[in-house]
């Protein structure tokens, strides 16, 4: 009898020790908290919440205490009393010591979360700069999408980085101005709640353009408060923004609208006359089964004048100032209307489905003149690029987790469709924006991408193994309206992109990773047709080896060695209307990031990025990749809620870099310092910000361009630049209610 009792006790203890507890973590408003860390103090097991706030933790029983940590929330201890665990966390000031390095493929996202908490965004440009190592530059009057630099790429306006907002793509395929064009100005910075980023080709749910990396932005589901603010500054600058909560403290529903209006003349001799209007609305609700729905709608319009790129010789000779122009009739107008419905539905405690359906209507018209009188010595070389586009699409992903005693499995099966249809995509030679001298290209584009992927995660002790594969199908269609006879030309291709990643987590303070994968970016439909379907989807192959380390409670250090190979591709040069081939390229480099909390209020951050970028098939000395940065760095000191003051001092540095293939023309680097400070008095926030605090003379964008002036008999190839902003002071006030 004693023997039987002993066996039963042993079996009971084994069952109890191996019990898995499940639960959900939400904030005071009922919103799920993602990436919270749950630790059982008795068994020392730990877990993390997923997108729905759900978690499961093994070796946990009634009476055990769970230690729960989430960024921006009060740390709590929760005693398990029954099988239904529901934990509500209160908002709290940010503490770096509470950051846990999670065992996940995208663990580096903790960096963007830290940066958002310590240095909130206050302009559309600052949104992209939150990605470590990413630089931007504006060279067409403020209304055009920024030029992007990352990991030794001059990405132009988005050719090698995939950008999304709430699951809706920002990149434009086969755009009138360039492949992958990504205009993020329809996002109001104050509505951004989350920045998810990843560098490289390692993510199965990221397809077209995700070679150097991707950036996903998430907007807020609910406002903490309503507010209205205004900002005025030099150069006739004015900005007003309003965010209005519509439903108050309703835990099942939330709704708000946001609006933004900006105008400025800029520091240029010829005023920019820039203005932008943004309207954004979002409604979210939760059903009884904890399904969550969100509906967003937005409208963005912008128009501007531009001074264009300035030839260095005119400035050196004192003919014009750095802020002067050769042709000040440049400029343009653009607009975008978006409608997005997203939902997340739990199927059972281990399975959920998420999806979004989106539609965008987009219009674009741009007038530029890069070569002045090189091609047309009488009328000049002004060009017009124009398009009218509709985008339709759906993304869906089924998540299934399986928790076993010795292994945890996660399966993500995704599917999506995107269709872009443009009418009268145009490139024309124009005069004074009003007269069309020659239509160079005119046609309709119809491009579709259908994709699926399977992403798996296998957890074995301290190891996370992530094999994945992605399958893309593209169909390109182009109708050339300048051709004598009607002919709709089409090409199609399938692309398979495997991925394999490894993460080893020694503990919650130290992680090593190895990431490998294949990716691609698509070429412009006009290139695809012109080249009879050759080199439609050039391959990118990448590898990252890195670590995330928390040697002290208030210090996080991340570092990575990486390599990226890019196959030969054909690039459509929208400014010239030609197909320009480029060969194979390789890039390798080193990334270093530091985040340190000096006190409860003061934070320090530093990012340094080195890249060696070269063309593979060109001879030594002729193999530089134009405008590829080889060293960049950003950093600064910020403070939050210190005696009602917040603000910071930040710098960004880009080293000199080659502007052409033999490095005979050099794009000058720069070191710029920005400063801002805010003071909160009850419900009012007063702010001062200064861009380029030390009034440095710098070039925001630069190109090695061949041009000819009206008075010149021969052309000259040299640096043409857009001057960076000089000392720029702005003051503002925000009222919260």
C-alpha positions as CSV (number, residue, x, y, z in Angstrom):
1,X,0.0,0.0,0.0
2,X,2.8,2.4,0.9
3,X,4.5,1.6,-2.4
4,X,1.3,2.5,-4.3
5,X,1.0,5.8,-2.4
6,X,4.6,6.7,-3.1
7,X,4.1,6.1,-6.8
8,X,1.0,8.2,-6.9
9,X,2.8,11.1,-5.1
10,X,5.7,10.9,-7.6
11,X,3.3,11.0,-10.5
12,X,1.4,13.9,-9.0
13,X,4.6,15.8,-8.4
14,X,5.7,15.2,-12.0
15,X,2.4,16.3,-13.4
16,X,2.4,19.4,-11.2
17,X,6.0,20.3,-12.1
18,X,5.2,20.0,-15.8
19,X,2.0,21.9,-15.8
20,X,1.6,24.7,-18.4
21,X,-0.3,27.9,-17.4
22,X,-1.8,30.2,-20.0
23,X,-2.9,33.8,-19.7
24,X,-3.3,37.2,-21.1
25,X,-1.7,40.6,-20.2
26,X,-3.5,43.9,-21.0
27,X,-3.1,47.6,-20.0
28,X,-5.6,49.8,-18.2
29,X,-7.5,50.4,-21.4
30,X,-7.8,46.7,-22.3
31,X,-5.2,46.8,-25.0
32,X,-3.0,43.6,-25.3
33,X,0.6,44.2,-24.2
34,X,3.0,42.6,-26.6
35,X,6.5,41.4,-25.6
36,X,5.9,41.4,-21.9
37,X,8.2,39.1,-20.0
38,X,6.8,36.6,-17.5
39,X,9.1,34.7,-15.1
40,X,8.2,32.1,-12.6
41,X,10.3,32.8,-9.5
42,X,10.0,29.3,-8.2
43,X,10.8,27.2,-11.3
44,X,12.8,30.0,-13.0
45,X,10.9,29.4,-16.3
46,X,10.0,32.4,-18.4
47,X,7.8,33.3,-21.3
48,X,6.7,36.3,-23.5
49,X,3.4,37.6,-24.7
50,X,2.5,37.6,-28.4
51,X,0.7,40.1,-30.5
52,X,-2.6,39.3,-28.7
53,X,-1.2,39.6,-25.2
54,X,-1.4,35.9,-24.7
55,X,1.3,33.7,-23.2
56,X,1.9,30.2,-21.9
57,X,4.5,29.3,-19.2
58,X,5.5,25.8,-18.2
59,X,6.4,24.3,-14.8
60,X,3.9,26.7,-13.1
61,X,1.2,25.9,-10.6
62,X,-1.4,27.5,-8.3
63,X,0.4,29.4,-5.7
64,X,3.5,30.2,-7.8
65,X,4.5,33.9,-8.2
66,X,4.9,35.3,-11.7
67,X,7.2,38.3,-12.1
68,X,5.8,40.4,-15.0
69,X,7.8,43.1,-16.8
70,X,6.9,45.3,-19.8
71,X,8.4,48.5,-21.1
72,X,6.6,51.6,-20.0
73,X,4.6,49.7,-17.3
74,X,4.9,49.0,-13.6
75,X,6.6,45.8,-12.7
76,X,4.3,43.5,-10.8
77,X,4.2,40.1,-9.0
78,X,1.2,38.0,-9.8
79,X,0.2,34.9,-7.7
80,X,-1.4,32.1,-9.7
81,X,-4.8,31.4,-8.1
82,X,-6.6,29.5,-10.9
83,X,-6.1,28.4,-14.5
84,X,-7.6,31.6,-15.9
85,X,-4.7,34.2,-15.7
86,X,-5.6,37.8,-16.6
87,X,-3.1,40.5,-15.7
88,X,-3.7,44.2,-15.9
89,X,-0.5,46.4,-16.0
90,X,-0.4,50.1,-15.1
91,X,1.6,52.7,-17.2
92,X,4.9,53.8,-15.6
93,X,8.1,55.7,-16.4
94,X,10.6,53.9,-18.6
95,X,13.5,52.0,-17.0
96,X,16.2,50.4,-19.0
97,X,17.0,47.9,-16.2
98,X,13.6,46.4,-16.8
99,X,14.4,45.6,-20.4
100,X,14.7,41.8,-21.1
101,X,16.5,40.5,-24.2
102,X,13.9,38.2,-25.6
103,X,14.6,35.0,-27.4
104,X,13.2,35.9,-30.7
105,X,14.4,36.6,-34.3
106,X,13.5,40.3,-34.1
107,X,14.9,40.9,-30.6
108,X,16.7,44.1,-31.8
109,X,13.3,45.8,-32.0
110,X,13.8,46.6,-28.3
111,X,16.2,49.3,-29.5
112,X,13.5,51.2,-31.4
113,X,11.1,50.8,-28.4
114,X,13.8,52.3,-26.1
115,X,14.4,55.2,-28.6
116,X,10.7,56.0,-28.9
117,X,10.4,56.1,-25.2
118,X,13.4,58.3,-24.6
119,X,13.3,60.5,-27.7
120,X,9.8,60.7,-29.1
121,X,9.4,61.6,-32.8
122,X,8.3,65.1,-33.6
123,X,8.6,65.2,-37.4
124,X,8.0,62.9,-40.3
125,X,11.7,62.8,-41.0
126,X,12.4,61.6,-37.4
127,X,10.2,58.6,-37.9
128,X,12.6,56.9,-40.3
129,X,15.7,58.1,-38.4
130,X,14.5,55.9,-35.5
131,X,16.0,52.9,-37.4
132,X,19.7,52.6,-36.3
133,X,22.0,53.3,-39.1
134,X,19.4,54.7,-41.5
135,X,20.0,58.1,-43.0
136,X,17.7,60.3,-45.1
137,X,18.1,63.3,-47.3
138,X,15.6,65.6,-49.1
139,X,16.5,67.0,-52.5
140,X,13.3,68.3,-54.1
141,X,11.6,71.0,-52.0
142,X,10.3,68.9,-49.1
143,X,7.3,67.3,-50.8
144,X,9.1,64.4,-52.4
145,X,10.0,61.2,-50.6
146,X,13.4,61.3,-48.9
147,X,16.5,59.7,-50.3
148,X,17.4,56.8,-48.0
149,X,20.8,55.3,-47.0
150,X,21.3,52.1,-45.1
151,X,24.1,49.4,-45.0
152,X,26.1,50.8,-47.8
153,X,23.1,51.3,-50.1
154,X,22.0,54.5,-51.7
155,X,18.5,53.2,-51.6
156,X,17.2,56.2,-53.6
157,X,13.6,56.5,-52.5
158,X,13.1,52.9,-51.4
159,X,14.5,50.4,-53.9
160,X,16.1,48.2,-51.2
161,X,14.0,48.8,-48.1
162,X,10.4,47.6,-47.6
163,X,8.3,50.1,-45.6
164,X,4.8,49.4,-44.3
165,X,2.3,51.2,-42.1
166,X,-0.3,49.1,-40.3
167,X,0.3,46.3,-42.8
168,X,-0.2,48.6,-45.8
169,X,2.7,49.0,-48.2
170,X,4.3,52.4,-48.7
171,X,6.7,51.4,-51.5
172,X,5.4,52.0,-55.0
173,X,6.3,49.5,-57.6
174,X,7.1,50.8,-61.1
175,X,6.8,54.4,-59.9
176,X,7.1,57.3,-62.3
177,X,10.1,58.6,-60.4
178,X,11.9,55.4,-59.5
179,X,11.4,51.8,-58.4
180,X,10.2,51.3,-54.8
181,X,9.4,55.0,-54.2
182,X,8.3,55.3,-50.6
183,X,6.7,58.6,-49.5
184,X,6.0,58.3,-45.8
185,X,4.7,61.9,-45.4
186,X,1.1,60.7,-45.0
187,X,2.0,59.5,-41.5
188,X,1.4,62.0,-38.6
189,X,4.3,61.4,-36.2
190,X,2.2,61.8,-33.1
191,X,0.1,58.8,-34.1
192,X,3.1,56.4,-34.3
193,X,3.0,53.8,-31.5
194,X,5.4,51.1,-32.7
195,X,8.4,50.8,-35.0
196,X,9.4,47.3,-36.1
197,X,12.6,47.0,-38.1
198,X,15.0,44.4,-39.3
199,X,18.1,44.6,-41.4
200,X,18.9,42.0,-44.1
201,X,17.0,39.3,-46.1
202,X,16.0,37.0,-43.2
203,X,12.3,37.5,-42.7
204,X,9.8,35.3,-44.4
205,X,6.9,37.8,-44.1
206,X,8.9,40.5,-45.9
207,X,9.2,40.2,-49.7
208,X,9.8,42.8,-52.4
209,X,12.4,45.4,-51.6
210,X,13.5,43.8,-48.3
211,X,17.2,43.4,-49.2
212,X,18.9,46.0,-47.0
213,X,16.0,45.6,-44.5
214,X,12.4,46.6,-43.7
215,X,10.6,49.1,-41.4
216,X,7.0,48.5,-40.2
217,X,5.2,51.3,-38.4
218,X,2.1,50.8,-36.2
219,X,-0.3,53.6,-35.3
220,X,-1.9,54.0,-32.0
221,X,-5.2,52.2,-31.4
222,X,-6.2,54.6,-28.7
223,X,-5.1,58.1,-27.5
224,X,-4.0,58.6,-23.9
225,X,-5.3,62.2,-24.2
226,X,-6.5,64.7,-26.8
227,X,-4.3,67.5,-27.7
228,X,-3.9,70.5,-30.0
229,X,-0.6,72.2,-30.8
230,X,1.1,74.8,-32.9
231,X,4.7,75.4,-33.9
232,X,6.3,78.4,-35.6
233,X,9.8,78.9,-36.9
234,X,12.2,80.6,-39.2
235,X,11.7,80.7,-42.9
236,X,8.0,81.3,-42.6
237,X,7.5,77.9,-41.0
238,X,4.2,76.9,-39.3
239,X,2.8,73.6,-38.2
240,X,-0.3,72.8,-36.3
241,X,-1.5,69.3,-35.2
242,X,-4.6,68.1,-33.5
243,X,-5.4,64.7,-32.0
244,X,-9.0,64.1,-30.7
245,X,-10.2,61.2,-28.7
246,X,-13.8,60.5,-29.7
247,X,-15.0,57.7,-27.3
248,X,-13.2,58.4,-24.0
249,X,-12.5,55.7,-21.5
250,X,-14.2,52.9,-23.3
251,X,-12.4,49.6,-22.9
252,X,-14.2,47.8,-25.8
253,X,-14.1,50.6,-28.4
254,X,-11.8,53.4,-29.3
255,X,-11.8,56.1,-32.0
256,X,-9.8,59.2,-32.7
257,X,-9.0,61.6,-35.5
258,X,-5.7,63.4,-36.1
259,X,-4.9,66.3,-38.4
260,X,-1.7,68.1,-39.4
261,X,-1.0,71.2,-41.5
262,X,2.5,72.4,-42.4
263,X,3.8,75.3,-44.5
264,X,7.3,76.7,-45.0
265,X,9.3,78.6,-47.5
266,X,12.6,77.0,-46.4
267,X,16.0,78.8,-46.4
268,X,16.1,79.2,-50.2
269,X,16.3,82.4,-52.3
270,X,13.3,81.2,-54.2
271,X,10.6,80.3,-51.6
272,X,9.5,76.7,-51.5
273,X,5.8,77.6,-50.9
274,X,5.5,74.2,-49.4
275,X,2.3,73.0,-47.7
276,X,1.0,69.7,-46.6
277,X,-2.3,68.6,-45.1
278,X,-2.9,65.3,-43.3
279,X,-6.1,63.8,-42.1
280,X,-6.2,60.5,-40.2
281,X,-8.9,58.6,-38.5
282,X,-9.0,55.2,-36.7
283,X,-11.7,53.2,-35.1
284,X,-11.0,50.0,-33.1
285,X,-13.2,47.6,-31.2
286,X,-13.1,44.3,-29.4
287,X,-15.7,41.5,-29.7
288,X,-16.7,39.1,-27.0
289,X,-14.3,36.4,-28.2
290,X,-11.4,38.9,-27.9
291,X,-11.3,39.5,-31.7
292,X,-9.9,42.9,-32.4
293,X,-10.9,45.0,-35.5
294,X,-9.4,48.3,-36.7
295,X,-10.6,50.6,-39.5
296,X,-8.4,53.4,-40.6
297,X,-8.8,56.1,-43.3
298,X,-6.5,58.9,-44.2
299,X,-6.0,61.7,-46.8
300,X,-2.8,63.4,-47.6
301,X,-2.1,66.3,-50.0
302,X,1.1,68.3,-50.6
303,X,2.4,70.8,-53.1
304,X,5.7,72.7,-53.4
305,X,8.2,74.6,-55.4
306,X,11.9,73.7,-55.5
307,X,15.2,75.2,-56.3
308,X,16.7,71.9,-57.6
309,X,20.3,70.7,-57.2
310,X,23.0,73.4,-57.3
311,X,26.2,72.9,-59.4
312,X,29.2,73.4,-57.2
313,X,31.0,75.6,-59.8
314,X,28.4,78.3,-59.5
315,X,28.8,78.5,-55.8
316,X,32.6,78.4,-56.0
317,X,32.6,81.3,-58.5
318,X,30.2,83.3,-56.4
319,X,27.6,83.5,-59.1
320,X,24.8,82.1,-56.8
321,X,24.7,81.3,-53.1
322,X,24.3,77.8,-51.7
323,X,20.6,78.4,-51.4
324,X,20.2,79.8,-54.9
325,X,19.1,78.0,-58.1
326,X,19.6,77.6,-61.8
327,X,16.0,76.6,-62.5
328,X,13.5,77.6,-59.8
329,X,10.5,76.3,-61.7
330,X,10.9,72.9,-60.3
331,X,8.4,71.4,-57.8
332,X,5.3,69.3,-57.8
333,X,2.2,68.0,-56.1
334,X,1.2,64.7,-54.7
335,X,-1.7,63.1,-52.8
336,X,-2.7,59.8,-51.2
337,X,-5.9,58.4,-49.8
338,X,-5.8,55.2,-47.8
339,X,-8.4,52.8,-46.4
340,X,-7.3,49.9,-44.3
341,X,-9.3,47.3,-42.4
342,X,-7.3,44.9,-40.1
343,X,-8.4,42.3,-37.7
344,X,-7.0,39.7,-35.3
345,X,-9.1,36.7,-34.3
346,X,-8.3,34.0,-31.8
347,X,-9.3,30.6,-32.9
348,X,-8.3,28.7,-29.8
349,X,-5.8,29.3,-27.0
350,X,-2.9,28.3,-29.3
351,X,-4.1,29.7,-32.6
352,X,-5.0,33.1,-34.0
353,X,-5.5,34.7,-37.4
354,X,-4.5,38.2,-38.4
355,X,-5.2,40.0,-41.6
356,X,-5.7,43.4,-43.3
357,X,-7.3,44.6,-46.4
358,X,-6.2,47.9,-47.9
359,X,-6.8,50.3,-50.8
360,X,-4.9,53.4,-51.8
361,X,-5.4,56.0,-54.4
362,X,-2.3,57.9,-55.2
363,X,-1.4,60.9,-57.5
364,X,2.0,62.3,-58.3
365,X,3.4,65.1,-60.5
366,X,7.0,66.2,-60.3
367,X,9.0,68.8,-62.4
368,X,12.8,68.5,-62.3
369,X,15.8,69.8,-64.2
370,X,19.1,68.0,-63.3
371,X,21.2,68.9,-66.4
372,X,19.9,72.4,-67.1
373,X,20.7,73.1,-70.9
374,X,22.7,69.9,-71.7
375,X,20.2,68.3,-74.0
376,X,18.1,71.3,-75.1
377,X,20.3,74.5,-75.2
378,X,17.2,76.6,-76.1
379,X,14.4,75.5,-73.8
380,X,16.3,73.7,-71.1
381,X,16.0,70.1,-69.8
382,X,13.0,70.3,-67.5
383,X,11.1,67.0,-67.2
384,X,7.7,66.1,-65.9
385,X,7.0,62.7,-64.2
386,X,3.4,62.0,-63.5
387,X,1.2,59.1,-62.5
388,X,-2.3,58.2,-61.2
389,X,-2.4,54.9,-59.2
390,X,-4.8,52.5,-57.5
391,X,-3.4,49.9,-55.1
392,X,-5.5,46.9,-53.8
393,X,-4.3,44.2,-51.5
394,X,-4.7,41.7,-48.7
395,X,-2.4,40.2,-46.1
396,X,-3.3,37.2,-44.0
397,X,-1.3,35.1,-41.5
398,X,-2.3,32.1,-39.4
399,X,-0.3,31.6,-36.2
400,X,-0.2,28.2,-34.5
401,X,1.8,27.4,-31.4
402,X,2.4,24.0,-29.9
403,X,3.8,23.7,-26.4
404,X,5.5,20.5,-25.4
405,X,7.5,19.7,-22.3
406,X,10.9,19.6,-24.2
407,X,10.1,21.8,-27.2
408,X,8.0,24.7,-28.3
409,X,6.9,25.1,-31.9
410,X,5.4,28.1,-33.7
411,X,4.0,27.9,-37.3
412,X,3.1,31.0,-39.3
413,X,1.4,30.5,-42.6
414,X,1.0,33.6,-44.6
415,X,-0.7,34.6,-47.8
416,X,-1.2,37.9,-49.7
417,X,-2.1,39.7,-52.9
418,X,-1.2,43.1,-54.1
419,X,-2.2,44.8,-57.4
420,X,-1.0,48.2,-58.7
421,X,-2.8,49.8,-61.6
422,X,-1.5,53.1,-63.0
423,X,-3.0,55.3,-65.7
424,X,-0.9,57.5,-68.0
425,X,2.4,57.0,-66.2
426,X,4.3,59.8,-67.9
427,X,7.8,61.1,-68.6
428,X,7.9,64.3,-70.7
429,X,10.2,67.1,-71.6
430,X,8.5,70.3,-70.5
431,X,9.0,74.1,-70.4
432,X,8.1,76.2,-67.4
433,X,5.8,73.4,-66.1
434,X,3.1,74.4,-68.7
435,X,4.3,73.4,-72.1
436,X,5.0,69.8,-73.1
437,X,7.8,69.8,-75.7
438,X,8.0,66.0,-76.0
439,X,6.4,62.9,-74.5
440,X,9.3,60.5,-73.8
441,X,7.2,57.7,-72.2
442,X,3.5,57.3,-71.7
443,X,1.7,54.1,-70.7
444,X,-0.5,52.1,-68.3
445,X,1.1,49.7,-65.8
446,X,-0.7,46.7,-64.3
447,X,1.5,44.8,-61.8
448,X,0.4,41.9,-59.5
449,X,2.2,40.1,-56.7
450,X,0.8,36.9,-55.1
451,X,2.8,35.4,-52.3
452,X,2.8,32.8,-49.5
453,X,5.2,31.9,-46.8
454,X,5.8,29.4,-44.1
455,X,7.7,30.5,-41.0
456,X,8.6,28.1,-38.3
457,X,10.2,28.5,-34.9
458,X,11.6,25.6,-32.9
459,X,12.7,26.2,-29.3
460,X,15.0,23.7,-27.8
461,X,16.3,24.8,-24.4
462,X,18.4,27.9,-25.0
463,X,18.2,27.6,-28.8
464,X,15.7,29.1,-31.2
465,X,15.9,27.7,-34.8
466,X,13.9,29.4,-37.5
467,X,13.7,27.8,-40.9
468,X,11.4,29.5,-43.3
469,X,10.5,29.8,-47.0
470,X,8.7,32.4,-49.1
471,X,7.2,32.0,-52.6
472,X,6.3,35.0,-54.7
473,X,4.6,35.2,-58.1
474,X,4.8,38.4,-60.2
475,X,3.0,39.4,-63.3
476,X,4.1,42.6,-65.0
477,X,1.9,44.3,-67.6
478,X,2.6,47.5,-69.6
479,X,0.7,49.2,-72.4
480,X,2.9,51.7,-74.3
481,X,0.6,54.5,-75.4
482,X,3.2,56.0,-77.6
483,X,3.5,52.9,-79.8
484,X,1.7,53.0,-83.1
485,X,-0.4,50.0,-82.5
486,X,-2.2,48.8,-79.3
487,X,-0.2,46.1,-77.6
488,X,-0.4,45.1,-73.9
489,X,2.9,43.4,-73.1
490,X,3.2,41.0,-70.1
491,X,5.9,39.0,-68.3
492,X,5.8,36.9,-65.2
493,X,8.1,35.1,-62.9
494,X,8.2,33.0,-59.7
495,X,10.7,33.5,-56.9
496,X,11.6,31.2,-54.0
497,X,13.3,32.7,-51.0
498,X,14.5,30.4,-48.2
499,X,15.6,31.6,-44.8
500,X,17.4,29.9,-41.9
501,X,18.1,31.7,-38.6
502,X,19.5,30.7,-35.2
503,X,19.3,32.4,-31.8
504,X,21.1,31.2,-28.7
505,X,20.0,32.9,-25.5
506,X,22.5,32.3,-22.7
507,X,20.1,34.1,-20.3
508,X,17.8,37.2,-20.3
509,X,20.9,39.4,-20.6
510,X,22.9,37.8,-23.4
511,X,21.9,36.6,-26.9
512,X,23.9,35.4,-29.9
513,X,22.4,35.1,-33.4
514,X,23.2,33.9,-36.9
515,X,20.8,34.9,-39.6
516,X,20.9,33.8,-43.3
517,X,18.5,34.2,-46.1
518,X,17.7,35.0,-49.7
519,X,15.6,38.0,-50.8
520,X,15.0,40.2,-53.8
521,X,13.7,43.4,-55.2
522,X,11.6,43.6,-58.3
523,X,12.5,45.7,-61.3
524,X,10.2,48.3,-62.9
525,X,7.6,46.8,-65.2
526,X,9.0,49.0,-68.1
527,X,12.4,47.5,-67.5
528,X,11.0,44.0,-67.4
529,X,9.2,44.4,-70.7
530,X,12.2,46.2,-72.4
531,X,14.5,43.3,-71.4
532,X,12.0,40.5,-72.4
533,X,11.6,39.2,-68.9
534,X,15.3,38.9,-68.1
535,X,16.5,39.7,-64.6
536,X,13.0,40.4,-63.3
537,X,13.7,39.6,-59.7
538,X,17.5,39.8,-58.9
539,X,18.5,37.8,-55.9
540,X,20.0,39.1,-52.7
541,X,21.8,36.8,-50.3
542,X,22.7,37.9,-46.8
543,X,24.3,36.8,-43.5
544,X,24.4,38.4,-40.1
545,X,26.4,37.2,-37.0
546,X,25.7,39.3,-33.9
547,X,25.0,39.6,-30.3
548,X,22.8,41.6,-27.9
549,X,24.3,42.0,-24.5
550,X,23.2,43.6,-21.3
551,X,26.3,43.6,-19.1
552,X,24.8,45.9,-16.5
553,X,21.2,46.6,-15.6
554,X,21.2,50.0,-17.4
555,X,23.4,49.2,-20.4
556,X,22.5,47.4,-23.6
557,X,25.1,46.8,-26.3
558,X,24.3,45.3,-29.7
559,X,26.8,44.4,-32.5
560,X,26.8,42.5,-35.8
561,X,29.1,41.5,-38.6
562,X,27.2,41.2,-41.9
563,X,27.5,40.4,-45.6
564,X,25.1,41.0,-48.5
565,X,25.5,40.0,-52.2
566,X,23.2,41.5,-54.8
567,X,22.9,39.9,-58.2
568,X,23.0,41.9,-61.5
569,X,19.9,43.9,-62.1
570,X,18.5,46.4,-64.6
571,X,17.3,49.6,-63.1
572,X,14.8,52.0,-64.7
573,X,16.2,55.5,-64.3
574,X,13.0,57.6,-64.1
575,X,14.8,60.9,-64.5
576,X,16.1,59.9,-67.9
577,X,13.6,57.4,-69.1
578,X,16.3,54.8,-69.9
579,X,17.2,51.3,-68.8
580,X,20.6,51.3,-67.0
581,X,22.3,47.9,-66.2
582,X,24.5,47.5,-63.1
583,X,26.5,44.4,-62.2
584,X,26.9,42.2,-59.2
585,X,27.7,44.0,-55.9
586,X,28.9,42.9,-52.5
587,X,28.6,44.7,-49.2
588,X,30.0,43.8,-45.8
589,X,30.1,45.7,-42.6
590,X,29.9,46.1,-38.8
591,X,27.1,47.6,-36.7
592,X,27.5,48.7,-33.1
593,X,24.8,50.1,-30.9
594,X,24.8,51.3,-27.3
595,X,21.9,52.3,-25.0
596,X,22.7,53.5,-21.5
597,X,20.5,55.0,-18.8
598,X,22.6,57.4,-16.7
599,X,19.9,58.1,-14.2
600,X,16.2,57.8,-13.8
601,X,15.8,60.7,-16.3
602,X,18.9,60.8,-18.5
603,X,19.7,58.5,-21.4
604,X,22.6,58.1,-23.8
605,X,22.6,56.3,-27.1
606,X,25.2,55.7,-29.9
607,X,25.1,53.9,-33.2
608,X,28.1,53.4,-35.5
609,X,28.0,51.6,-38.8
610,X,30.8,50.7,-41.1
611,X,30.4,49.3,-44.7
612,X,32.7,48.1,-47.4
613,X,30.7,48.3,-50.7
614,X,32.1,47.4,-54.1
615,X,31.0,46.2,-57.6
616,X,32.2,42.7,-58.1
617,X,32.9,42.6,-61.9
618,X,34.7,46.0,-62.2
619,X,38.5,46.4,-61.9
620,X,40.1,47.7,-58.7
621,X,39.8,51.4,-58.4
622,X,36.8,51.5,-60.8
623,X,34.5,49.4,-58.5
624,X,33.2,52.0,-56.1
625,X,29.4,52.1,-55.7
626,X,28.3,55.8,-56.1
627,X,27.0,57.5,-52.9
628,X,27.4,54.3,-50.8
629,X,28.2,55.5,-47.3
630,X,31.1,53.6,-45.7
631,X,30.8,55.1,-42.2
632,X,27.9,56.7,-40.4
633,X,27.1,57.4,-36.8
634,X,24.3,58.9,-34.7
635,X,24.0,59.5,-31.0
636,X,23.1,61.8,-28.2
637,X,21.9,62.5,-24.7
638,X,18.2,62.8,-23.9
639,X,16.2,63.4,-20.8
640,X,12.6,62.7,-19.9
641,X,10.4,64.0,-17.1
642,X,13.2,65.8,-15.2
643,X,11.6,68.5,-13.1
644,X,8.9,68.8,-15.9
645,X,11.7,69.2,-18.6
646,X,12.3,66.8,-21.5
647,X,14.5,67.1,-24.5
648,X,17.9,66.2,-25.8
649,X,21.1,66.9,-27.8
650,X,21.7,64.7,-30.8
651,X,24.2,64.4,-33.6
652,X,24.4,62.6,-37.0
653,X,27.6,62.0,-38.9
654,X,28.2,60.8,-42.4
655,X,31.7,60.4,-43.7
656,X,32.9,61.6,-47.2
657,X,31.9,59.0,-49.8
658,X,32.5,58.3,-53.5
659,X,30.1,60.0,-55.9
660,X,31.2,58.0,-59.0
661,X,32.8,54.6,-59.8
662,X,36.5,55.7,-59.6
663,X,36.1,58.0,-56.6
664,X,37.4,60.9,-58.6
665,X,34.3,62.9,-57.5
666,X,33.7,62.9,-53.7
667,X,30.4,63.6,-51.9
668,X,31.3,65.6,-48.8
669,X,30.3,64.3,-45.4
670,X,28.8,66.2,-42.6
671,X,28.4,66.4,-38.8
672,X,25.1,68.0,-37.7
673,X,23.8,68.6,-34.1
674,X,20.2,69.1,-33.2
675,X,18.7,70.3,-29.9
676,X,15.3,70.4,-28.3
677,X,13.8,71.0,-24.9
678,X,10.2,70.9,-23.7
679,X,8.7,72.1,-20.4
680,X,5.3,70.8,-19.1
681,X,3.1,73.0,-16.9
682,X,-0.1,71.2,-15.9
683,X,-1.7,70.4,-19.3
684,X,0.5,72.7,-21.4
685,X,3.8,71.8,-23.0
686,X,6.1,74.5,-24.2
687,X,8.9,73.5,-26.6
688,X,11.9,74.9,-28.4
689,X,13.9,73.0,-31.1
690,X,16.9,73.9,-33.1
691,X,18.1,72.0,-36.2
692,X,21.8,72.4,-37.0
693,X,22.6,74.0,-33.7
694,X,26.1,75.1,-34.8
695,X,25.0,76.4,-38.2
696,X,27.3,74.0,-40.1
697,X,27.5,74.3,-43.9
698,X,26.5,70.9,-45.3
699,X,25.0,69.2,-48.3
700,X,21.9,67.1,-47.6
701,X,22.0,65.2,-50.9
702,X,24.7,65.1,-53.6
703,X,25.1,63.6,-57.0
704,X,27.9,63.5,-59.6
705,X,25.9,65.0,-62.6
706,X,26.9,66.1,-66.0
707,X,25.3,69.5,-66.8
708,X,25.6,72.6,-69.0
709,X,24.6,76.1,-68.2
710,X,23.1,78.4,-70.9
711,X,26.3,80.4,-71.0
712,X,28.6,77.4,-71.3
713,X,29.9,75.8,-74.5
714,X,30.8,72.5,-72.9
715,X,29.3,70.3,-70.2
716,X,30.9,69.7,-66.8
717,X,30.6,66.7,-64.6
718,X,30.8,67.6,-60.9
719,X,28.9,67.5,-57.6
720,X,25.4,69.0,-57.8
721,X,23.9,69.3,-54.3
722,X,20.9,70.3,-52.3
723,X,22.1,72.4,-49.3
724,X,21.3,71.2,-45.8
725,X,19.2,73.3,-43.5
726,X,21.2,76.0,-41.7
727,X,20.5,77.0,-38.1
728,X,16.7,76.5,-37.8
729,X,14.8,77.6,-34.7
730,X,11.2,76.6,-33.9
731,X,9.0,77.2,-30.9
732,X,5.8,75.5,-30.1
733,X,3.0,74.9,-27.6
734,X,0.7,71.9,-27.0
735,X,-2.4,71.8,-24.9
736,X,-3.6,68.4,-23.6
737,X,-7.2,67.8,-22.6
